[in-house]
Amino acid sequence: MANNAVGWFEIPVVDINRAIRFYESVLGMKIERHQFGPLDMAWFPGDQANELGRVEKAGGKILMPKTQISEEYGFMTLLLDTEGNRIALHSRK
């Protein structure tokens, strides 16, 4: 498992199938779907990289291109997903 500072976060969605297709397309990974009683959830694997070139092809929008935070902390970008959520992605390279 990856050594991440955030172990759990939630992204609200209206259409979970559309959201899963978007994130699988953009991040190039398989999202795991789980049903817990009335909760329908989709989980990201913790050890995959992201690819910004896939965002707009998957129906999202890049709000801020890849920008260096610092040499120590790496890079970030802001994007809008297909559900209207503003998401920040981080990478070291």
C-alpha positions as CSV (number, residue, x, y, z in Angstrom):
1,M,0.0,0.0,0.0
2,A,1.2,3.5,-0.8
3,N,2.4,5.8,2.0
4,N,-0.2,8.6,1.7
5,A,-1.1,11.3,4.1
6,V,-4.8,10.9,3.3
7,G,-6.2,7.5,3.8
8,W,-9.9,8.3,3.2
9,F,-11.8,10.9,1.3
10,E,-15.2,11.1,-0.3
11,I,-16.2,12.7,-3.6
12,P,-19.9,13.3,-3.9
13,V,-21.5,12.0,-7.2
14,V,-24.9,12.0,-8.8
15,D,-24.1,9.2,-11.3
16,I,-21.7,6.7,-9.8
17,N,-21.3,4.9,-13.1
18,R,-20.3,8.1,-14.9
19,A,-17.9,9.0,-12.1
20,I,-16.2,5.6,-12.2
21,R,-15.8,5.8,-16.0
22,F,-14.2,9.3,-15.6
23,Y,-11.7,8.3,-12.9
24,E,-10.8,5.0,-14.5
25,S,-10.2,6.8,-17.8
26,V,-8.2,9.7,-16.3
27,L,-6.1,7.7,-13.8
28,G,-5.7,4.5,-15.9
29,M,-6.8,2.2,-13.0
30,K,-9.6,-0.1,-12.1
31,I,-12.0,1.3,-9.5
32,E,-13.4,-1.2,-7.0
33,R,-17.1,-0.9,-6.4
34,H,-18.6,-2.0,-3.0
35,Q,-22.1,-2.0,-1.6
36,F,-22.4,-1.5,2.2
37,G,-26.1,-1.6,3.0
38,P,-27.5,1.6,1.5
39,L,-24.1,3.0,0.6
40,D,-22.8,2.4,-2.9
41,M,-19.1,3.2,-2.9
42,A,-16.1,3.1,-5.3
43,W,-12.5,2.7,-4.1
44,F,-9.3,4.0,-5.7
45,P,-6.3,1.7,-5.5
46,G,-3.5,3.4,-3.6
47,D,-0.6,2.7,-5.8
48,Q,-1.4,4.1,-9.2
49,A,-0.2,7.2,-11.1
50,N,-2.4,9.8,-12.8
51,E,-2.4,11.1,-16.3
52,L,-3.6,14.7,-17.0
53,G,-3.8,14.2,-20.7
54,R,-6.8,12.0,-20.1
55,V,-9.0,14.5,-18.2
56,E,-10.7,16.3,-21.0
57,K,-11.1,13.1,-23.2
58,A,-13.0,11.6,-20.2
59,G,-15.3,14.6,-20.0
60,G,-13.6,16.6,-17.3
61,K,-11.9,20.0,-17.4
62,I,-8.4,21.1,-16.3
63,L,-8.8,24.3,-14.2
64,M,-5.1,24.8,-13.4
65,P,-2.4,23.0,-15.4
66,K,0.4,21.0,-13.7
67,T,2.2,23.6,-11.5
68,Q,5.2,23.1,-9.4
69,I,4.6,23.7,-5.7
70,S,8.3,23.4,-4.8
71,E,11.2,21.1,-5.4
72,E,10.5,19.5,-2.1
73,Y,6.8,18.9,-2.6
74,G,6.4,18.4,-6.3
75,F,3.5,19.4,-8.5
76,M,-0.3,19.9,-8.4
77,T,-3.1,20.5,-10.8
78,L,-6.8,21.3,-10.3
79,L,-9.5,19.7,-12.4
80,L,-13.3,19.5,-12.6
81,D,-14.7,16.0,-12.8
82,T,-17.8,14.9,-14.6
83,E,-19.8,15.3,-11.4
84,G,-18.8,19.0,-11.0
85,N,-16.3,18.4,-8.2
86,R,-13.2,20.4,-8.1
87,I,-10.3,18.0,-7.4
88,A,-6.6,18.7,-6.8
89,L,-4.1,16.0,-7.9
90,H,-0.5,15.8,-6.6
91,S,2.6,14.2,-8.0
92,R,6.2,14.2,-7.0
93,K,7.4,14.3,-10.7
